[in-house]
Amino acid sequence: MAERKRKITPEYMQKVREYNDKNYEKLTLMLSKGIKAEWKAEAKKRGMSLTRFVTEAVTQYIVSEGQMIPQEPDEN
């Protein structure tokens, strides 16, 4: 069965931006060349997005140091 493609309009993109602004925060990292690709490959092996992989790794580190109470991760 053919998948229907949604027409992406400026109005739709505005709603997406508004939703993201309300529900998410951005973090920009400057990494040495090649690290992003390594992390992305490792995330893919685990069936995760790069965002979720980095979030879980950092959270696990902080929890292991006793600085944070573990929480259930978002489905990102």
VEXMAR-498722 format. One line per field, with one value per atom (N, C-alpha, C, O): residue in three letters; residue number from 1; z negated, x, y negated; atom name. Coordinates in steps of 0.001 Angstrom, whole numbers, plus 500000, padded with zeros to 6 digits. Layout:
N
kollum = ala / ...;
lolo = NUM / ...;
z = Z / ...;
x = X / ...;
y = Y / ...;
voza = CA / ...;
! end
This chain:
76
kollum = met / met / met / met / ala / ala / ala / ala / glu / glu / glu / glu / arg / arg / arg / arg / lys / lys / lys / lys / arg / arg / arg / arg / lys / lys / lys / lys / ile / ile / ile / ile / thr / thr / thr / thr / pro / pro / pro / pro / glu / glu / glu / glu / tyr / tyr / tyr / tyr / met / met / met / met / gln / gln / gln / gln / lys / lys / lys / lys / val / val / val / val / arg / arg / arg / arg / glu / glu / glu / glu / tyr / tyr / tyr / tyr / asn / asn / asn / asn / asp / asp / asp / asp / lys / lys / lys / lys / asn / asn / asn / asn / tyr / tyr / tyr / tyr / glu / glu / glu / glu / lys / lys / lys / lys / leu / leu / leu / leu / thr / thr / thr / thr / leu / leu / leu / leu / met / met / met / met / leu / leu / leu / leu / ser / ser / ser / ser / lys / lys / lys / lys / gly / gly / gly / gly / ile / ile / ile / ile / lys / lys / lys / lys / ala / ala / ala / ala / glu / glu / glu / glu / trp / trp / trp / trp / lys / lys / lys / lys / ala / ala / ala / ala / glu / glu / glu / glu / ala / ala / ala / ala / lys / lys / lys / lys / lys / lys / lys / lys / arg / arg / arg / arg / gly / gly / gly / gly / met / met / met / met / ser / ser / ser / ser / leu / leu / leu / leu / thr / thr / thr / thr / arg / arg / arg / arg / phe / phe / phe / phe / val / val / val / val / thr / thr / thr / thr / glu / glu / glu / glu / ala / ala / ala / ala / val / val / val / val / thr / thr / thr / thr / gln / gln / gln / gln / tyr / tyr / tyr / tyr / ile / ile / ile / ile / val / val / val / val / ser / ser / ser / ser / glu / glu / glu / glu / gly / gly / gly / gly / gln / gln / gln / gln / met / met / met / met / ile / ile / ile / ile / pro / pro / pro / pro / gln / gln / gln / gln / glu / glu / glu / glu / pro / pro / pro / pro / asp / asp / asp / asp / glu / glu / glu / glu / asn / asn / asn / asn;
lolo = 1 / 1 / 1 / 1 / 2 / 2 / 2 / 2 / 3 / 3 / 3 / 3 / 4 / 4 / 4 / 4 / 5 / 5 / 5 / 5 / 6 / 6 / 6 / 6 / 7 / 7 / 7 / 7 / 8 / 8 / 8 / 8 / 9 / 9 / 9 / 9 / 10 / 10 / 10 / 10 / 11 / 11 / 11 / 11 / 12 / 12 / 12 / 12 / 13 / 13 / 13 / 13 / 14 / 14 / 14 / 14 / 15 / 15 / 15 / 15 / 16 / 16 / 16 / 16 / 17 / 17 / 17 / 17 / 18 / 18 / 18 / 18 / 19 / 19 / 19 / 19 / 20 / 20 / 20 / 20 / 21 / 21 / 21 / 21 / 22 / 22 / 22 / 22 / 23 / 23 / 23 / 23 / 24 / 24 / 24 / 24 / 25 / 25 / 25 / 25 / 26 / 26 / 26 / 26 / 27 / 27 / 27 / 27 / 28 / 28 / 28 / 28 / 29 / 29 / 29 / 29 / 30 / 30 / 30 / 30 / 31 / 31 / 31 / 31 / 32 / 32 / 32 / 32 / 33 / 33 / 33 / 33 / 34 / 34 / 34 / 34 / 35 / 35 / 35 / 35 / 36 / 36 / 36 / 36 / 37 / 37 / 37 / 37 / 38 / 38 / 38 / 38 / 39 / 39 / 39 / 39 / 40 / 40 / 40 / 40 / 41 / 41 / 41 / 41 / 42 / 42 / 42 / 42 / 43 / 43 / 43 / 43 / 44 / 44 / 44 / 44 / 45 / 45 / 45 / 45 / 46 / 46 / 46 / 46 / 47 / 47 / 47 / 47 / 48 / 48 / 48 / 48 / 49 / 49 / 49 / 49 / 50 / 50 / 50 / 50 / 51 / 51 / 51 / 51 / 52 / 52 / 52 / 52 / 53 / 53 / 53 / 53 / 54 / 54 / 54 / 54 / 55 / 55 / 55 / 55 / 56 / 56 / 56 / 56 / 57 / 57 / 57 / 57 / 58 / 58 / 58 / 58 / 59 / 59 / 59 / 59 / 60 / 60 / 60 / 60 / 61 / 61 / 61 / 61 / 62 / 62 / 62 / 62 / 63 / 63 / 63 / 63 / 64 / 64 / 64 / 64 / 65 / 65 / 65 / 65 / 66 / 66 / 66 / 66 / 67 / 67 / 67 / 67 / 68 / 68 / 68 / 68 / 69 / 69 / 69 / 69 / 70 / 70 / 70 / 70 / 71 / 71 / 71 / 71 / 72 / 72 / 72 / 72 / 73 / 73 / 73 / 73 / 74 / 74 / 74 / 74 / 75 / 75 / 75 / 75 / 76 / 76 / 76 / 76;
z = 500000 / 500000 / 500000 / 499217 / 500861 / 500977 / 499769 / 499281 / 499305 / 498165 / 498655 / 499594 / 498019 / 498383 / 497804 / 496647 / 498610 / 498136 / 497790 / 498548 / 496629 / 496181 / 496860 / 496905 / 497380 / 497967 / 496819 / 495925 / 496863 / 495793 / 496170 / 497089 / 495439 / 495690 / 494665 / 493625 / 494940 / 493941 / 492629 / 491553 / 492717 / 491514 / 490669 / 489443 / 491347 / 490643 / 489951 / 488789 / 490665 / 490083 / 488893 / 487925 / 488955 / 487832 / 486609 / 485495 / 486805 / 485690 / 485093 / 483875 / 485942 / 485465 / 484632 / 483556 / 485119 / 484369 / 483021 / 482006 / 483008 / 481759 / 480766 / 479581 / 481248 / 480387 / 479826 / 478626 / 480703 / 480259 / 479264 / 478275 / 479506 / 478582 / 477210 / 476188 / 477190 / 475932 / 475168 / 473937 / 475872 / 475237 / 475164 / 474486 / 475850 / 475899 / 475680 / 475847 / 475302 / 475216 / 476176 / 476463 / 476669 / 477574 / 476837 / 475928 / 477262 / 476750 / 477941 / 478671 / 478143 / 479251 / 478706 / 477736 / 479336 / 478931 / 480053 / 481227 / 479698 / 480648 / 480362 / 479288 / 481324 / 481155 / 482149 / 483220 / 481788 / 482735 / 483903 / 483743 / 485081 / 486281 / 486038 / 485476 / 486467 / 486391 / 485181 / 485218 / 484102 / 482883 / 483102 / 482668 / 483766 / 484007 / 484763 / 484409 / 485791 / 486575 / 485709 / 485834 / 484829 / 483924 / 482992 / 482817 / 482393 / 481472 / 482201 / 481684 / 483397 / 484174 / 484522 / 484450 / 484899 / 485212 / 483969 / 484051 / 482836 / 481588 / 481201 / 480750 / 481376 / 481086 / 481994 / 481539 / 483276 / 484234 / 483850 / 483942 / 483418 / 482971 / 481846 / 481733 / 481011 / 479846 / 480151 / 479268 / 481403 / 481788 / 481202 / 480902 / 481039 / 480430 / 481401 / 482339 / 481149 / 481840 / 481169 / 480042 / 481867 / 481281 / 480040 / 479043 / 480093 / 478947 / 477726 / 476634 / 477916 / 476778 / 476261 / 475049 / 477165 / 476765 / 475881 / 474817 / 476313 / 475544 / 474225 / 473183 / 474258 / 473040 / 472012 / 470836 / 472456 / 471530 / 470998 / 469825 / 471844 / 471403 / 470334 / 469309 / 470571 / 469609 / 468322 / 467232 / 468433 / 467254 / 466446 / 465221 / 467118 / 466433 / 465688 / 464562 / 466308 / 465663 / 464401 / 463351 / 464496 / 463352 / 462231 / 461062 / 462577 / 461575 / 460896 / 459678 / 461681 / 461098 / 460132 / 459226 / 460323 / 459425 / 458203 / 457310 / 458167 / 457029 / 457003 / 455952 / 458141 / 458193 / 458675 / 458677 / 459081 / 459676 / 459437 / 459434 / 459238 / 459103 / 460503 / 461285 / 460840 / 462201 / 462495 / 461623 / 463728 / 464203 / 465479 / 466146 / 465823 / 467077 / 468228 / 468202 / 469257 / 470400 / 471257 / 471321 / 471921 / 472912 / 474085 / 474250 / 474893 / 476072 / 477261 / 478279 / 477169 / 478278 / 479020 / 479983;
x = 500846 / 500000 / 500890 / 501835 / 500587 / 501390 / 501157 / 500037 / 502245 / 502165 / 501817 / 502432 / 500832 / 500467 / 501480 / 501884 / 501882 / 502818 / 502053 / 501194 / 502376 / 501732 / 502400 / 503626 / 501590 / 502128 / 502560 / 501775 / 503807 / 504345 / 504158 / 504792 / 503278 / 502967 / 503682 / 504116 / 503809 / 504398 / 503611 / 504196 / 502295 / 501458 / 501770 / 501851 / 501945 / 502275 / 503638 / 503788 / 504621 / 505948 / 505915 / 506650 / 505069 / 504938 / 504395 / 504870 / 503403 / 502847 / 503890 / 503953 / 504698 / 505773 / 506770 / 507172 / 507175 / 508104 / 507522 / 508218 / 506261 / 505612 / 505585 / 505864 / 505250 / 505220 / 506620 / 506782 / 507627 / 508993 / 509479 / 510124 / 509183 / 509580 / 508945 / 509568 / 507718 / 506991 / 507481 / 507486 / 507891 / 508146 / 509606 / 509916 / 510497 / 511886 / 512851 / 512501 / 514074 / 515171 / 516252 / 516358 / 517051 / 518143 / 519466 / 519659 / 520379 / 521735 / 522646 / 522476 / 523605 / 524541 / 525885 / 526387 / 526471 / 527779 / 528784 / 528455 / 529991 / 531088 / 531968 / 532561 / 532050 / 532792 / 533939 / 533884 / 534967 / 536047 / 535488 / 534565 / 536058 / 535602 / 535555 / 536482 / 534470 / 534327 / 533567 / 533034 / 533503 / 532836 / 531334 / 530728 / 530741 / 529293 / 528951 / 527993 / 529716 / 529464 / 529602 / 528811 / 530607 / 530785 / 529594 / 529064 / 529174 / 528040 / 526763 / 525964 / 526580 / 525377 / 525342 / 524285 / 526491 / 526565 / 526266 / 525564 / 526795 / 526535 / 525063 / 524478 / 524469 / 523041 / 522210 / 521265 / 522564 / 521835 / 521912 / 520912 / 523091 / 523247 / 522280 / 521800 / 521999 / 521123 / 519663 / 518808 / 519379 / 518008 / 517531 / 516348 / 518446 / 518121 / 518428 / 519210 / 517797 / 518196 / 519475 / 519788 / 520201 / 521403 / 521045 / 521766 / 519948 / 519512 / 519282 / 519766 / 518542 / 518254 / 519536 / 519723 / 520421 / 521676 / 522495 / 522964 / 522669 / 523458 / 522762 / 523414 / 521445 / 520700 / 520843 / 521100 / 520676 / 520786 / 522204 / 522389 / 523204 / 524600 / 524927 / 525527 / 524539 / 524815 / 524042 / 524597 / 522773 / 521953 / 522550 / 522637 / 522961 / 523565 / 524837 / 525073 / 525641 / 526860 / 526522 / 527126 / 525577 / 525215 / 524632 / 524965 / 523769 / 523172 / 524262 / 524238 / 525222 / 526291 / 527160 / 527773 / 527211 / 527960 / 527131 / 527621 / 525861 / 524995 / 524458 / 524037 / 524465 / 524035 / 522597 / 522082 / 521950 / 520625 / 519823 / 520371 / 518536 / 517631 / 517205 / 516759 / 517333 / 516959 / 515489 / 514635 / 515206 / 513838 / 513679 / 514662 / 512435 / 512161 / 512445 / 511992 / 513190 / 513482 / 512257 / 511359 / 512230 / 511183 / 511385 / 512464 / 510365 / 510440 / 510981 / 510296 / 512194 / 512816 / 513767 / 514382;
y = 501182 / 500000 / 498756 / 498659 / 497836 / 496618 / 495717 / 495571 / 495123 / 494222 / 492823 / 492318 / 492200 / 490831 / 489868 / 489990 / 488921 / 487907 / 486648 / 486196 / 486083 / 484854 / 483668 / 483571 / 482783 / 481560 / 480653 / 480338 / 480249 / 479414 / 477956 / 477438 / 477319 / 475918 / 475039 / 475536 / 473749 / 472847 / 472849 / 472724 / 472990 / 473019 / 474255 / 474179 / 475395 / 476632 / 476494 / 476874 / 475954 / 475781 / 474828 / 475022 / 473800 / 472867 / 473591 / 473369 / 474456 / 475222 / 476168 / 476337 / 476776 / 477657 / 476853 / 477295 / 475674 / 474826 / 474422 / 474455 / 474045 / 473640 / 474806 / 474622 / 475995 / 477178 / 477454 / 477675 / 477437 / 477704 / 476659 / 477008 / 475382 / 474324 / 474509 / 474220 / 474985 / 475177 / 476406 / 476399 / 477454 / 478737 / 479188 / 480167 / 478487 / 478935 / 477783 / 476615 / 478136 / 477185 / 477660 / 478852 / 476726 / 477084 / 477014 / 476207 / 477894 / 477901 / 478135 / 479111 / 477253 / 477387 / 477825 / 477257 / 478845 / 479349 / 479153 / 479326 / 478798 / 478724 / 479936 / 480041 / 480850 / 482092 / 482161 / 481556 / 482897 / 483151 / 483946 / 484744 / 483719 / 484424 / 485930 / 486512 / 486541 / 487984 / 488498 / 489607 / 487711 / 488190 / 488328 / 489308 / 487360 / 487433 / 488718 / 489406 / 489043 / 490255 / 491505 / 492440 / 491520 / 492659 / 492803 / 493901 / 491697 / 491741 / 492146 / 492927 / 491613 / 491931 / 493420 / 494047 / 493989 / 495421 / 496262 / 497270 / 495848 / 496579 / 496493 / 497478 / 495324 / 495160 / 496061 / 496704 / 496107 / 496936 / 498408 / 499120 / 498880 / 500272 / 500601 / 501729 / 499598 / 499791 / 499453 / 499531 / 499076 / 498742 / 497424 / 497264 / 496484 / 495189 / 494055 / 494206 / 492926 / 491703 / 491199 / 491583 / 490346 / 489761 / 488950 / 488993 / 488216 / 487417 / 488301 / 488003 / 489386 / 490269 / 490920 / 491035 / 491347 / 491973 / 491028 / 491431 / 489780 / 488814 / 488498 / 488437 / 488296 / 487992 / 489113 / 488854 / 490354 / 491478 / 491641 / 491966 / 491419 / 491549 / 490502 / 490826 / 489268 / 488199 / 488445 / 488305 / 488808 / 489082 / 490229 / 490143 / 491297 / 492445 / 492018 / 492454 / 491181 / 490692 / 489902 / 490122 / 489000 / 488158 / 489012 / 488815 / 489952 / 490843 / 491665 / 491843 / 492171 / 492993 / 492190 / 492755 / 490893 / 490016 / 489626 / 488935 / 490076 / 489787 / 488381 / 487896 / 487717 / 486325 / 486143 / 485025 / 487229 / 487091 / 488353 / 489456 / 488191 / 489328 / 489753 / 488914 / 491045 / 491478 / 491254 / 491416 / 490880 / 490709 / 491499 / 491820 / 491818 / 492502 / 491562 / 490418 / 492010 / 491114 / 490886 / 491726 / 489725 / 489448 / 490382 / 490952 / 490544 / 491399 / 490628 / 490528 / 490075 / 489336 / 490188 / 489732;
voza = N / CA / C / O / N / CA / C / O / N / CA / C / O / N / CA / C / O / N / CA / C / O / N / CA / C / O / N / CA / C / O / N / CA / C / O / N / CA / C / O / N / CA / C / O / N / CA / C / O / N / CA / C / O / N / CA / C / O / N / CA / C / O / N / CA / C / O / N / CA / C / O / N / CA / C / O / N / CA / C / O / N / CA / C / O / N / CA / C / O / N / CA / C / O / N / CA / C / O / N / CA / C / O / N / CA / C / O / N / CA / C / O / N / CA / C / O / N / CA / C / O / N / CA / C / O / N / CA / C / O / N / CA / C / O / N / CA / C / O / N / CA / C / O / N / CA / C / O / N / CA / C / O / N / CA / C / O / N / CA / C / O / N / CA / C / O / N / CA / C / O / N / CA / C / O / N / CA / C / O / N / CA / C / O / N / CA / C / O / N / CA / C / O / N / CA / C / O / N / CA / C / O / N / CA / C / O / N / CA / C / O / N / CA / C / O / N / CA / C / O / N / CA / C / O / N / CA / C / O / N / CA / C / O / N / CA / C / O / N / CA / C / O / N / CA / C / O / N / CA / C / O / N / CA / C / O / N / CA / C / O / N / CA / C / O / N / CA / C / O / N / CA / C / O / N / CA / C / O / N / CA / C / O / N / CA / C / O / N / CA / C / O / N / CA / C / O / N / CA / C / O / N / CA / C / O / N / CA / C / O / N / CA / C / O / N / CA / C / O / N / CA / C / O / N / CA / C / O / N / CA / C / O / N / CA / C / O / N / CA / C / O;
! end
